[in-house]
Amino acid sequence: MPTRNRFAELHPDITGWRRHLHQHPELLYDVEETAAFVVDRLKAFGVEDITTGIGRTGVVAAIKGKTDTKGRVIGLRADMDALPITEATGLDYASTVRGKMHACGHDGHTSILLGAAQYLVETRNFDGTVVLIFQPAEEGGAGGKAMCDDGLMERWGIEEVYGLHNMPGLPVGAFATRPGPLLASSDEFEIVVTGKGGHAAAPHAAIDTTLVASQIVVSLHSIVSRNIDPIHRVVLTVGTFETDSTASNVIAHAARLQGTVRTLDPSCRDLAKERVYRVAEDTASAFGARAEVTWVPGYPVTVNTPEETAHALEAARAVSATVIENVDPILPSEDFAYMLEQRPGAYIFLGNGDTAMCHHPQYMFDDDAIPAGCSWFAELVERRMPAQ
């Protein structure tokens, strides 16, 4: 079950685009050069319907099929932004910008969608409209939400939406996904504990915020083990712990904790939030201290709809001999979730081989995965919108 021959021919060109983008990473919404590169390539292919500035710096382009009938409208999404990481791969096309790196393969995703776009313009072997979505600020900036807030789905009449992400550890060119929750929600919290500073020799005259905050950390972890149904997946992590003291003989007046909560179930997400507030505030109160909790909502759960997941898997089986149909969900988060909240669709993993994991300074996107990714997008379009 091969990839399309056309993508084998285009492979060197697409690889060249990918490596160019890799050398010039941009962060969050500041992806002007990347977006301009995308627009230049689309114009060169003959795409005429191109709109910029959606979600601040996103690019949206529409490709019509063979007939003039309205047909189905399908959205295909790729993310464009990089990460604030200094690259350590030693590649001859490594990032030229210190402190910035495409350490999650978004350069690959963008190039794959560009390759699919060139093929779809050349062949137009479908009836309907393909909407290409090149999104900024996936890495913590909620660019997917920004594009939706700008009317992405309504303005282009998108009925279904699909995306892919490379996956280290999965064989190159293989695919994996599942219906239902695939990636977790991710929320952040900050807890500021205020007590009464004092001298280490007189703890009875102080309210020790280091002790109080430590007890809060221990108690927070009881939320997962004692409040969440064991069949559900929830991860709570306290990532930072600091006090306003820098001396060993000072009892700190205040302490600050920061952490994250990840889950695959919206009801567990709500319960975890309620329990973080309760545990922090009541634990502090028991010691005579005060805890102030700030909750920062992050990306929602990425939920694939069953029918569209079946379409995604059908296209994957036509492209690759290795397709995992009910892969275990994982707990990183993804702002494609916002698009899936607005329209039915599916997100799929594309194998990247035995490489360092995403967000690692030695991560490398495997260019051999490009033909499979392009073929999947093309196969999906032609199966969902067959030419009459």
C-alpha positions as CSV (number, residue, x, y, z in Angstrom):
1,M,0.0,0.0,0.0
2,P,2.3,2.7,-1.3
3,T,2.5,6.5,-1.0
4,R,1.6,8.5,-4.1
5,N,4.2,8.4,-6.8
6,R,3.9,12.2,-7.2
7,F,5.0,12.7,-3.6
8,A,8.1,10.6,-4.3
9,E,8.9,13.0,-7.2
10,L,8.2,16.0,-5.0
11,H,10.1,14.6,-2.0
12,P,13.3,16.5,-2.6
13,D,11.5,19.8,-3.1
14,I,9.4,19.3,0.1
15,T,12.5,18.3,2.0
16,G,14.1,21.5,0.9
17,W,11.2,23.6,2.1
18,R,11.3,21.8,5.4
19,R,15.0,22.4,5.9
20,H,14.6,26.0,5.0
21,L,11.9,26.4,7.6
22,H,14.1,24.5,10.1
23,Q,16.9,27.0,9.7
24,H,14.6,29.9,10.3
25,P,12.4,29.1,13.3
26,E,9.9,31.6,14.7
27,L,8.0,31.5,18.0
28,L,4.3,31.8,18.8
29,Y,2.5,34.5,16.8
30,D,5.7,36.0,15.5
31,V,5.8,33.7,12.4
32,E,5.7,36.4,9.7
33,E,8.6,34.9,7.7
34,T,7.2,31.4,7.9
35,A,3.7,32.6,6.9
36,A,5.2,34.6,4.0
37,F,7.1,31.5,2.8
38,V,3.8,29.5,2.9
39,V,2.0,32.2,0.9
40,D,4.8,32.3,-1.7
41,R,4.7,28.5,-2.2
42,L,0.9,28.5,-2.5
43,K,0.9,31.2,-5.1
44,A,3.6,29.3,-7.0
45,F,1.3,26.3,-7.1
46,G,-1.5,28.4,-8.5
47,V,-3.7,28.8,-5.4
48,E,-5.6,32.0,-5.7
49,D,-7.8,32.1,-2.7
50,I,-5.3,32.9,0.1
51,T,-6.1,34.9,3.2
52,T,-3.5,36.1,5.8
53,G,-3.9,37.4,9.3
54,I,-6.4,34.9,10.6
55,G,-5.6,34.3,14.2
56,R,-3.1,37.2,13.9
57,T,-0.6,35.5,11.7
58,G,-2.3,32.4,10.4
59,V,-2.8,31.6,6.7
60,V,-5.9,30.1,5.2
61,A,-6.2,29.0,1.6
62,A,-9.0,27.3,-0.3
63,I,-8.7,24.9,-3.3
64,K,-11.7,24.1,-5.3
65,G,-12.3,20.6,-6.8
66,K,-13.2,19.7,-10.4
67,T,-16.8,20.8,-10.4
68,D,-18.6,24.0,-9.6
69,T,-21.0,22.2,-7.2
70,K,-20.6,23.3,-3.6
71,G,-19.7,19.8,-2.3
72,R,-18.2,19.0,1.1
73,V,-15.8,21.5,2.7
74,I,-12.9,19.9,4.6
75,G,-10.2,21.7,6.6
76,L,-6.6,20.4,6.8
77,R,-4.4,22.0,9.5
78,A,-0.7,22.3,10.1
79,D,1.1,24.3,12.8
80,M,4.0,26.7,12.0
81,D,5.7,27.8,15.2
82,A,8.9,26.6,16.8
83,L,10.1,26.4,20.4
84,P,12.5,28.5,22.6
85,I,15.1,25.7,22.7
86,T,18.8,25.9,21.6
87,E,19.4,23.2,19.0
88,A,22.0,20.5,19.7
89,T,21.6,18.2,16.7
90,G,24.8,19.2,14.8
91,L,22.8,19.1,11.5
92,D,24.2,21.1,8.6
93,Y,20.8,22.8,8.3
94,A,20.4,23.4,12.0
95,S,18.6,26.5,13.3
96,T,20.4,29.7,12.5
97,V,18.7,31.5,15.5
98,R,20.2,30.7,18.9
99,G,17.5,29.9,21.4
100,K,14.9,28.9,18.8
101,M,14.4,25.5,17.3
102,H,11.8,23.5,15.5
103,A,12.0,20.8,18.2
104,C,8.5,19.5,17.6
105,G,8.4,19.0,13.9
106,H,6.1,21.9,12.9
107,D,8.4,22.6,10.0
108,G,7.6,19.1,8.8
109,H,3.9,19.5,9.3
110,T,3.9,22.8,7.4
111,S,5.9,21.3,4.5
112,I,3.7,18.2,4.4
113,L,0.6,20.3,4.0
114,L,2.3,22.4,1.3
115,G,3.2,19.2,-0.6
116,A,-0.4,18.0,-0.4
117,A,-1.5,21.4,-1.6
118,Q,0.6,21.3,-4.7
119,Y,-0.7,17.8,-5.5
120,L,-4.3,18.9,-4.9
121,V,-4.0,21.9,-7.2
122,E,-2.4,19.8,-9.9
123,T,-4.9,17.1,-9.9
124,R,-8.1,18.5,-8.4
125,N,-9.4,15.0,-8.3
126,F,-12.2,15.8,-5.9
127,D,-15.5,17.6,-5.7
128,G,-15.8,20.2,-3.0
129,T,-13.4,22.6,-1.3
130,V,-10.2,21.9,0.7
131,V,-9.4,24.6,3.2
132,L,-5.7,24.7,4.1
133,I,-5.1,26.0,7.6
134,F,-1.5,27.1,8.5
135,Q,-1.7,28.0,12.2
136,P,0.6,30.0,14.5
137,A,1.2,29.7,18.2
138,E,0.5,26.0,18.9
139,E,3.2,25.9,21.5
140,G,1.4,27.6,24.4
141,G,-0.2,30.5,22.5
142,A,-3.5,28.9,21.6
143,G,-3.3,29.9,18.0
144,G,-5.9,27.4,17.1
145,K,-8.4,29.2,19.4
146,A,-7.3,32.5,17.9
147,M,-8.1,31.3,14.4
148,C,-11.5,29.9,15.5
149,D,-12.3,33.2,17.3
150,D,-11.5,34.9,14.0
151,G,-14.3,32.9,12.3
152,L,-12.3,30.2,10.7
153,M,-15.0,27.6,10.6
154,E,-17.9,29.9,9.7
155,R,-16.1,32.1,7.2
156,W,-14.9,29.1,5.1
157,G,-17.9,26.9,5.8
158,I,-15.7,24.0,7.1
159,E,-17.6,20.9,7.9
160,E,-14.8,18.5,9.0
161,V,-11.2,19.2,10.1
162,Y,-8.1,17.0,10.2
163,G,-4.6,17.3,11.3
164,L,-1.4,15.2,11.9
165,H,1.6,15.3,14.2
166,N,4.8,13.4,13.9
167,M,5.5,10.8,16.6
168,P,9.0,9.7,17.7
169,G,9.1,6.0,18.5
170,L,6.5,5.1,15.9
171,P,8.0,3.6,12.7
172,V,8.6,6.1,9.9
173,G,5.5,6.4,7.8
174,A,3.3,4.4,10.2
175,F,0.0,6.0,11.5
176,A,-1.8,5.8,14.9
177,T,-4.9,7.3,16.3
178,R,-8.1,6.5,18.1
179,P,-11.7,7.7,18.5
180,G,-12.4,9.7,21.6
181,P,-9.8,11.4,23.8
182,L,-6.4,11.3,22.2
183,L,-4.4,14.1,24.0
184,A,-5.0,15.6,27.4
185,S,-6.2,19.0,28.6
186,S,-3.5,21.0,30.3
187,D,-4.2,23.6,33.0
188,E,-1.7,25.5,35.2
189,F,-2.0,26.7,38.8
190,E,-0.1,29.0,41.1
191,I,-0.4,28.9,44.9
192,V,1.0,31.7,47.0
193,V,1.2,30.8,50.7
194,T,1.4,33.7,53.2
195,G,2.4,33.2,56.8
196,K,4.6,35.0,59.3
197,G,8.3,35.3,58.8
198,G,10.7,34.9,61.6
199,H,14.0,33.6,63.0
200,A,14.8,30.0,62.5
201,A,15.6,29.8,66.2
202,A,12.1,30.8,67.2
203,P,9.7,28.9,64.9
204,H,6.9,29.1,67.6
205,A,6.8,32.9,66.9
206,A,6.4,32.5,63.2
207,I,4.1,30.7,60.7
208,D,6.4,28.7,58.6
209,T,5.3,28.9,55.0
210,T,8.0,26.4,53.9
211,L,6.4,23.8,56.1
212,V,2.9,24.8,55.0
213,A,3.7,24.8,51.3
214,S,5.5,21.4,51.7
215,Q,2.3,20.0,53.3
216,I,0.3,21.4,50.4
217,V,2.5,19.7,47.9
218,V,2.1,16.3,49.6
219,S,-1.7,16.8,50.0
220,L,-2.1,17.9,46.4
221,H,-0.9,14.5,45.2
222,S,-3.7,12.8,47.2
223,I,-6.1,14.3,44.7
224,V,-5.1,11.8,42.0
225,S,-4.8,8.8,44.3
226,R,-7.9,9.5,46.5
227,N,-10.3,11.7,44.6
228,I,-10.1,10.6,41.0
229,D,-11.7,7.4,39.8
230,P,-8.7,5.0,39.2
231,I,-9.9,4.2,35.7
232,H,-9.4,7.8,34.6
233,R,-6.0,9.3,33.8
234,V,-5.0,12.5,35.6
235,V,-1.5,13.8,36.2
236,L,-0.8,16.6,38.7
237,T,2.7,17.9,38.9
238,V,4.1,20.7,41.1
239,G,7.0,22.0,39.0
240,T,8.3,24.9,41.1
241,F,8.7,25.7,44.8
242,E,10.3,29.0,46.0
243,T,10.2,31.2,49.1
244,D,11.1,34.8,49.7
245,S,14.0,33.7,51.9
246,T,17.6,33.2,50.8
247,A,19.1,32.5,54.2
248,S,19.2,29.3,56.2
249,N,18.3,31.0,59.4
250,V,15.2,32.8,58.2
251,I,11.6,31.4,58.2
252,A,10.1,32.7,55.0
253,H,7.0,35.0,55.1
254,A,5.7,33.7,51.7
255,A,6.2,30.7,49.5
256,R,5.0,30.1,45.9
257,L,4.2,26.9,44.1
258,Q,3.4,26.4,40.4
259,G,2.1,23.2,38.7
260,T,0.0,21.6,36.0
261,V,-3.0,19.3,35.8
262,R,-3.6,17.1,32.8
263,T,-6.5,14.8,32.2
264,L,-8.5,13.1,29.4
265,D,-11.9,13.7,31.0
266,P,-13.6,17.1,31.3
267,S,-15.4,16.0,34.5
268,C,-12.0,15.0,36.1
269,R,-10.6,18.4,35.0
270,D,-13.4,20.2,36.9
271,L,-13.0,18.0,39.9
272,A,-9.2,18.5,40.0
273,K,-9.6,22.2,39.9
274,E,-12.1,22.2,42.7
275,R,-9.8,20.0,44.8
276,V,-6.6,22.1,44.2
277,Y,-8.4,25.1,45.6
278,R,-9.8,23.2,48.6
279,V,-6.7,21.3,49.5
280,A,-4.4,24.4,49.3
281,E,-6.7,26.8,51.1
282,D,-7.8,24.4,53.9
283,T,-4.3,23.0,54.5
284,A,-2.9,26.5,54.8
285,S,-5.7,27.5,57.2
286,A,-5.0,24.5,59.4
287,F,-1.5,26.0,60.0
288,G,-2.7,29.5,60.5
289,A,-1.5,30.6,57.1
290,R,-3.3,31.7,54.0
291,A,-3.2,30.2,50.4
292,E,-4.2,32.2,47.3
293,V,-4.8,30.0,44.3
294,T,-4.7,31.2,40.7
295,W,-5.9,28.8,38.0
296,V,-4.9,29.3,34.4
297,P,-7.1,27.2,32.0
298,G,-5.1,25.7,29.2
299,Y,-5.9,23.6,26.1
300,P,-8.9,21.3,26.3
301,V,-8.9,17.6,25.7
302,T,-8.3,16.7,22.1
303,V,-11.3,14.5,21.2
304,N,-11.6,12.7,17.9
305,T,-15.1,12.1,16.6
306,P,-15.8,8.4,15.8
307,E,-17.0,8.7,12.2
308,E,-14.2,11.1,11.2
309,T,-11.6,8.9,12.9
310,A,-12.8,6.0,10.8
311,H,-12.2,8.2,7.7
312,A,-8.7,9.1,8.9
313,L,-7.9,5.4,9.5
314,E,-9.2,4.4,6.1
315,A,-7.0,6.9,4.4
316,A,-4.0,5.8,6.6
317,R,-4.5,2.1,5.6
318,A,-4.4,3.1,2.0
319,V,-1.0,4.7,2.5
320,S,0.8,2.6,5.1
321,A,1.0,-1.0,6.0
322,T,1.4,-0.1,9.7
323,V,-1.7,1.5,11.2
324,I,-2.5,1.4,14.9
325,E,-6.3,1.8,15.2
326,N,-6.7,2.2,19.0
327,V,-3.5,3.7,20.2
328,D,-3.4,4.6,23.9
329,P,-4.1,8.3,24.6
330,I,-1.2,10.4,25.8
331,L,-1.1,13.3,28.2
332,P,0.7,16.1,26.2
333,S,-1.9,18.7,25.0
334,E,-2.6,20.1,21.6
335,D,-4.6,23.2,20.6
336,F,-6.1,21.4,17.6
337,A,-8.5,20.6,20.4
338,Y,-10.2,24.0,19.9
339,M,-10.9,23.2,16.3
340,L,-12.4,19.8,17.2
341,E,-14.6,21.5,19.7
342,Q,-16.1,23.5,16.8
343,R,-16.3,20.8,14.1
344,P,-16.1,17.0,13.9
345,G,-12.7,15.7,12.8
346,A,-9.7,13.7,13.7
347,Y,-6.0,14.0,14.7
348,I,-3.5,11.3,13.7
349,F,0.1,10.5,14.6
350,L,2.6,10.0,11.8
351,G,5.7,7.8,12.6
352,N,9.0,9.7,13.0
353,G,11.2,6.7,13.8
354,D,13.7,6.2,16.5
355,T,14.5,9.9,17.3
356,A,14.7,12.0,20.4
357,M,11.3,12.9,21.7
358,C,9.6,16.2,20.8
359,H,10.8,19.3,22.7
360,H,14.3,17.8,23.1
361,P,17.3,19.8,21.8
362,Q,18.4,16.8,19.8
363,Y,15.0,16.1,18.3
364,M,15.1,15.6,14.5
365,F,12.2,15.4,12.1
366,D,12.7,12.4,9.7
367,D,12.2,13.7,6.1
368,D,11.4,10.1,5.0
369,A,8.0,10.5,6.7
370,I,7.1,13.3,4.3
371,P,5.6,11.2,1.4
372,A,3.4,9.3,3.8
373,G,2.1,12.5,5.4
374,C,1.4,14.1,2.1
375,S,-0.3,11.0,0.8
376,W,-2.5,10.8,3.8
377,F,-3.9,14.3,3.3
378,A,-4.4,13.6,-0.4
379,E,-6.0,10.2,0.2
380,L,-8.3,11.7,2.8
381,V,-9.5,14.4,0.5
382,E,-10.2,12.1,-2.4
383,R,-12.0,9.6,-0.3
384,R,-14.2,12.1,1.5
385,M,-14.9,14.1,-1.7
386,P,-14.7,11.7,-4.6
387,A,-14.8,13.3,-8.1
388,Q,-18.0,12.5,-10.0
